[in-house]
Amino acid sequence: MSTPHFLVFVGPSPSLSTELEKLRDGFGGLNVIAVAVPKEQRGLSSTAISRSIGALLEELKKHKQHDQPARLTVWAYAPGAPEDFQSLWAAFGKAAWVELLPLDLMHKDRPTRLHIEGRLPTVSKLLHEISHQVYVRRNSSAFPLPFANFRSQLVVSLREYWYHQLDLEPLRKTIQRLSDRFRQSHAREDRSHKDDRSLIFAPARPEAYHGKPHPAGPSPLCFVNGRFRFGTALYPGFHYDVSQSSGVLDCVLYDSEGRARTMGPEKREYINLFPNDYLLPQKQGQK
């Protein structure tokens, strides 16, 4: 059985949306999500991005098996302005592998499909390298970290389009460089990681991967960010036990919606924190 691959094309015309459906014929497990939008909203408009997120969530819900390996790629024509790309990256950058198509393919439906068709085998190889970090080496890799809460210049780098235009060998070298940097700057002897605030992020033991495959959270993006990282599936239930060497956790953490939460009054020695920054709820009776 082929690994499910959710391919999202943002902001297509109706004719391109129909053309992209033909991709299913050549790739097993491919789910094409290409929501057509009106002419004035094509490309990386807020409407196109929002509709793409909604359609992706509906498609994910149909599959239901959220504890199984999967792939997520997002495709769009290269933006005319940097701020347009930032909107796309803010929506999909943590979860998906993002591919930008040359602008000279715009308004050319069949060449656009053929470009994606030709690029997909290479992207699959790239995602295999990413999956090794996100899934297999999750305990020692920086890739599954909760980006809103782990303070590090390396995480700042990972929140950018760090793999843009990298093919297989350059990607491998970049991953190795990032891994070495993470190990030298943040690794501890007990295999936990210390961030720049001296918070300790200890990967949970497999027997603690309890509950849902990943926390659904209050929004579609929280759900997607809990399922994928850089286009590959996160390990079901994987999370970190976050603590401080001084005892009671006394810091500010941010949940999956970006809301600040002051931990001192909760008098916790540690808290479970997931890759999508989902935090365990506050203890009953606390606000």
Secondary structure as GFF3:
##gff-version 3
##sequence-region A 1 287
A	DSSP	beta_strand	5	9	.	.	.	ID=ss1
A	DSSP	alpha_helix	14	20	.	.	.	ID=ss2
A	DSSP	three_ten_helix	21	26	.	.	.	ID=ss3
A	DSSP	beta_strand	30	33	.	.	.	ID=ss4
A	DSSP	three_ten_helix	39	41	.	.	.	ID=ss5
A	DSSP	alpha_helix	46	63	.	.	.	ID=ss6
A	DSSP	beta_strand	71	77	.	.	.	ID=ss7
A	DSSP	alpha_helix	82	92	.	.	.	ID=ss8
A	DSSP	beta_strand	97	101	.	.	.	ID=ss9
A	DSSP	three_ten_helix	103	105	.	.	.	ID=ss10
A	DSSP	alpha_helix	109	131	.	.	.	ID=ss11
A	DSSP	pi_helix	132	136	.	.	.	ID=ss12
A	DSSP	alpha_helix	153	158	.	.	.	ID=ss13
A	DSSP	alpha_helix	168	186	.	.	.	ID=ss14
A	DSSP	beta_strand	193	194	.	.	.	ID=ss15
A	DSSP	beta_strand	199	203	.	.	.	ID=ss16
A	DSSP	three_ten_helix	206	208	.	.	.	ID=ss17
A	DSSP	alpha_helix	220	227	.	.	.	ID=ss18
A	DSSP	beta_strand	228	229	.	.	.	ID=ss19
A	DSSP	beta_strand	232	233	.	.	.	ID=ss20
A	DSSP	beta_strand	240	244	.	.	.	ID=ss21
A	DSSP	beta_strand	252	254	.	.	.	ID=ss22
A	DSSP	beta_strand	260	262	.	.	.	ID=ss23
A	DSSP	three_ten_helix	264	266	.	.	.	ID=ss24
A	DSSP	beta_strand	270	273	.	.	.	ID=ss25
###
